[in-house]
Amino acid sequence: MFFFFSTQLQNDLEEVKQFLEKATRKRVRDVLFVEQRKLETEIANKQQQQTGESMEVSKPSAIVPPMSSMYTVKISNYGWDQSDKFVKIYITLKDIQNIPADNVQVQFTERSFELLVKDLNGKNHTMTVNNLLKPIAPENSSRKVKTDTVLLMLRKKSESKWEYLTQVEKQTKEKDKPPMDTDGDPSAGLMNVLKKIYDDGDDEMKRTLNKAWVESREKQMKGDMDF
């Protein structure tokens, strides 16, 4: 009876592992990890129970030692470049060329991509980028694995230059730009820049700007008096 239950549990465990290898979503993988650990614990407990009842009964050969859940790392460092047709994402991952090609998976949509690297040096690695600056063509996008590097090739839908990688990056950086009034006083733009530097600067920066402003005013007044 024990061998029957043990075989059933082992079959369940192998099936969970198969699902785990195919799963890409973090929430699904977490659920499967928990189920895997439960099955491994139950098999180990029954094995221990059988050993206590009869020392002469050998352990079933089909039992696999418990495996610990693999830690998942979020990729935050990357570089990007572009050509007329592609946006190129460069991700450095040491020894990635040594794992099976199927362990490097990418899902592209028109405005996002999600990378999953499974079992690299005992860890999973993930990277998700949403709200790309402009649409891409998922069917013509791809990935290449090189020495210590993954290269993602995002095919542009239109051959236009990308100033930023995402909409969020664009909004954040353009929000920090000082307003420039090109139709008004030509010096207004410079004054806005100086005001931005002054407002964001520390005490030393403010003292330096104040001194420069006073000296500038004194030179201007002296020039007016000489005239």
Stockholm file with secondary structure:
# STOCKHOLM 1.0

chainA/1-227         MFFFFSTQLQNDLEEVKQFLEKATRKRVRDVLFVEQRKLETEIANKQQQQTGESMEVSKPSAIVPPMSSMYTVKISNYGWDQSDKFVKIYITLKDIQNIPADNVQVQFTERSFELLVKDLNGKNHTMTVNNLLKPIAPENSSRKVKTDTVLLMLRKKSESKWEYLTQVEKQTKEKDKPPMDTDGDPSAGLMNVLKKIYDDGDDEMKRTLNKAWVESREKQMKGDMDF
#=GR chainA/1-227 SS CHHHHHHHHHHHHHHHHHHHHHCCSHHHHHHHHHHHHHHHHHHHHHHHHHHHHCTTSCCCTTCCCCCCCCEEEECCCCEEEECSSEEEEEEECTTGGGSCGGGEEEEEETTEEEEEEEEETTEEEEEEECSBSSCBCGGGCEEEEETTEEEEEEEBSSCCCCSSSBHHHHHHHHHHSCCCCSSSCTTHHHHHHHHHHHHHSCHHHHHHHHHHHHHHHHHHHHHHHHC
#=GC SS_cons         CHHHHHHHHHHHHHHHHHHHHHCCSHHHHHHHHHHHHHHHHHHHHHHHHHHHHCTTSCCCTTCCCCCCCCEEEECCCCEEEECSSEEEEEEECTTGGGSCGGGEEEEEETTEEEEEEEEETTEEEEEEECSBSSCBCGGGCEEEEETTEEEEEEEBSSCCCCSSSBHHHHHHHHHHSCCCCSSSCTTHHHHHHHHHHHHHSCHHHHHHHHHHHHHHHHHHHHHHHHC
//
